[in-house]
Amino acid sequence: QVQVKESGGGLVQPGGSLRLSCVASGTDFRMYDLAWYRQAPGKQREFVAIITSEGSTNYADSVKGRFTISRDFAKNTVFLQMNTLEPEDTAVYYCNLYIGIPTVQRYWGQGTQVTVSS
């Protein structure tokens, strides 16, 4: 059974930093595209960042230059380093594992709350 668990959220002042972690178990972590999404109150869940199984990365325009996604295969963990945080970054952040071959498999964590406020 695949399990995905995020951690590292919290309350931070504008301009501050946080590092989110997502640990996956029960599967071969290396096969998946690994992504972060977020959902703010009253809004739809939106894409934040992705690192593909080949190592390519992509970011939402709103976080480019401020957030960095990375992974550690030895720890089955994907990270999201968030710098220069803004109040608009306040949301629940979700980790996502995705693979499309041979069948589509997608797994979500339960989310971790990030609040940016003075």
KOLDO-692810 format. One record per atom (N, C-alpha, C): y, z, x; residue in one letter. Coordinates in steps of 0.001 Angstrom, whole numbers, plus 500000, padded with zeros to 6 digits. Atoms other than C-alpha are relative to their C-alpha. Layout:
<nodes>
YZXa
...
</nodes>
This chain:
<nodes>
498816500000500845q
500000500000500000q
501240500000500885q
498782500104499207v
503346498934501419v
501023501000499495v
498938499064500337q
506003501598501519q
501210499714500858q
498735500273499320v
509655501133502447v
500933501163499719v
499155498817500193k
512016504034503037k
501242499903500863k
498724500021499305e
515704503991503957e
500480501428500297e
499344498738499672s
517682506783505588s
501279499698500762s
498806500131499179g
520977507390507330g
501297499906499223g
498779500060500783g
523410507207504454g
500753501314500037g
499200498786500033g
526176509720503889g
501434499705499669g
498569500104500248l
529873510343503521l
500712499785501335l
499281500294498763v
532152508836506154v
501429499600499646v
498604500370500231q
535910508359506472q
500223498523500288q
499675501399499673p
537466504883506477p
500212499837501504p
499941500249498565g
537179503375509930g
498835500570500772g
501135499381499339g
534057505372510709g
498779499100500057g
501240500747499807s
530503504292511473s
498810500763499440s
501292499451500393l
527012504849510134l
498914499044500464l
501153500826499655r
523599503610511168r
498888500285498999r
501090499875500955l
521050503020508454l
498684499583500652l
501337500338499524s
517330502918509173s
499089499741498806s
500987500307501038c
514460501490507149c
498641499885500676c
501341499991499442v
510863502271508003v
499024499422498984v
501023500591500859a
508026500176506576a
498620500386500502a
501374499673499648s
504370501137506499s
499042499253499089s
501031500631500815g
501156499622505235g
499940498495500095g
500017501445499849t
501798496096506445t
500419499640501408t
499565500480498703d
502435493977509516d
501477499631499897d
498545500089500096f
506180494389509813f
500526498685500574f
499465501150499276r
506581491399512110r
499989498715499178r
500137501228500780m
505654488828509446m
501169499767499057m
499035500035501082y
508579489600507169y
501413499655500466y
498559500006499884d
512183488620506844d
500476501361499507d
499539498642500293l
514047491930506772l
501478499946499643l
498622500128500454a
517253492314504827a
500522501319499452a
499298498910500657w
519789494815503606w
500820499426498851w
499182500296501164y
521380494632500161y
500754501271499625y
499283498817500482r
523841496943498465r
500430499790498557r
499574500050501390q
524867497809494952q
501028501090499771q
498920499071500311a
528183499405494089a
499972500318498505a
499999499632501422p
528743501208490778p
500615498895499142p
499501501002500918g
529138498730487941g
499917498571500484g
500095501353499438k
528339495733490159k
498540499615500209k
501348500471499713q
525307493578490837q
499645500266501458q
500472499850498629r
523196494042493901r
500370498742500782r
499565501126499194e
524491491842496711e
499397500045501395e
500533500155498654f
523207490544500014f
500989500524501040f
499165499499498915v
524515492233503170v
499647499322501325v
500406500540498694a
522484491077506171a
498503499737500000a
501406500321499877i
519155489564507163i
499648499695501444i
500579500444498737i
517019489193510272i
498644499406499659i
501228500677500378t
514241486660509876t
498859500377500937t
501170499716499167s
510731486918511272s
500142499338501373s
499758500681498719e
511902484473513993e
501137500634500797e
498928499324499283g
514844486720514874g
501395499504499714g
498671500475500362s
517706484769513336s
500681501003499080s
499250499063500830t
520446486815511719t
501069499265499196t
498926500531500828n
522937486154508962n
500626501179499258n
499257498908500607y
525612488284507302y
500861499490498847y
499003500293501017a
527702488356504181a
501368499928500668a
498675500151499401d
531265487277504921d
500758501323500049d
499245498750500094s
532560490690503879s
499657500993501107s
500405499033498969v
530685492457506707v
499918499377501389v
500085500665498695k
530721489864509501k
500970500627500990k
499177499400498961g
532004491351512736g
500049501512499936g
499989498544500135r
531568494915511454r
498589500581499962r
501384499518500144f
527840495242510681f
499082499212500914f
501000500653499165t
524863494475512914t
498614500424499546t
501386499723500377i
521240494193511843i
499106499806501219i
500939500108498888s
518427494785514322s
498662500592499570s
501319499480500358r
514754495734514371r
499281500492501240r
500840499448498942d
512231497646516429d
498570499891499514d
501365500214500457f
508685496360516030f
499109501198500306f
500845498864499631a
507180499337517815a
500117501129498986a
499774498926500972k
508697501641515201k
499945499506498561k
499989500594501354n
508341499268512211n
501292500336499267n
498719499573500547t
512017499907511630t
501040498891500124t
498847500892499959v
515020497760510758v
501252500870499832v
498786499207499971f
518523499086511365f
501181499187499461f
498728500626500337l
521969498372510007l
501095500886500586l
498870499298499389q
524795499485512280q
501261499560499283q
498808500294500779m
527963499702510220m
501207500644500666m
498784499526499347n
531304499998511977n
501224499644499176n
498726500252500688t
534893500050510775t
499791499968498484t
500329499964501422l
533739501080507335l
501253500096499141l
498897500044500954e
535985500510504366e
499539500595498669e
500397499471501322p
536056502127500901p
499193498995499184p
500736501036500735e
534768498805499548e
498541499902500426e
501400499986499561d
531550499362501500d
499188501071499280d
500697498961500752t
530681502296499239t
498995499377499040t
501075500569500810a
527342501509497608a
498693500699500343a
501365499662499623v
523654502270497533v
499453498813500782v
500512501044499111y
522086500320500382y
498472499985499921y
501434500191500178y
518591498900499937y
499437499117501106y
500743500795499027c
516115497581502465c
499002499120499257c
500883500959500655n
514070494511501567n
499126499297501027n
500942500781499199l
510967492958503097l
499586498794499168l
500348501221500727y
510210489353502140y
499152499079500849y
500784501048499378i
507531486831502972i
499593499014498911i
500302501004501010g
506843483541501189g
498672499305500170g
501250500693499695i
503579482422502792i
498931501023500328i
500441501017500946p
500826482273501621p
500452500253498563p
499446499696501325t
502192484052498556t
501281500793500189t
498754499247499925v
505570485570497814v
499704501488499866v
500108498542500042q
505665489253498607q
501391500557500303q
498679499405499814r
508836491319498281r
499894501492499718r
500053498543500126y
509207495038498772y
501398500578500184y
498707499313499956w
512198497317498190w
499802501479500283w
499951498553499874g
513041500815499265g
500750500590498812g
499362499311501116q
514577503427496993q
501521500059500166q
498565500031499756g
518016503090498580g
500534501253500654g
499302498866499394t
520389505312500508t
501485499841499705t
498599500045500433q
523917506193499395q
500937500032501195q
498925500007499013v
526874505291501588v
501315500129499246v
498701499774500629t
530255506662500565t
501070500022501076t
498898500075499037v
533416505733502450v
501260500493499284v
498874499385500683s
536271507993501468s
500684500998500916s
499259498997499243s
538992510127502976s
500131501289499191s
</nodes>
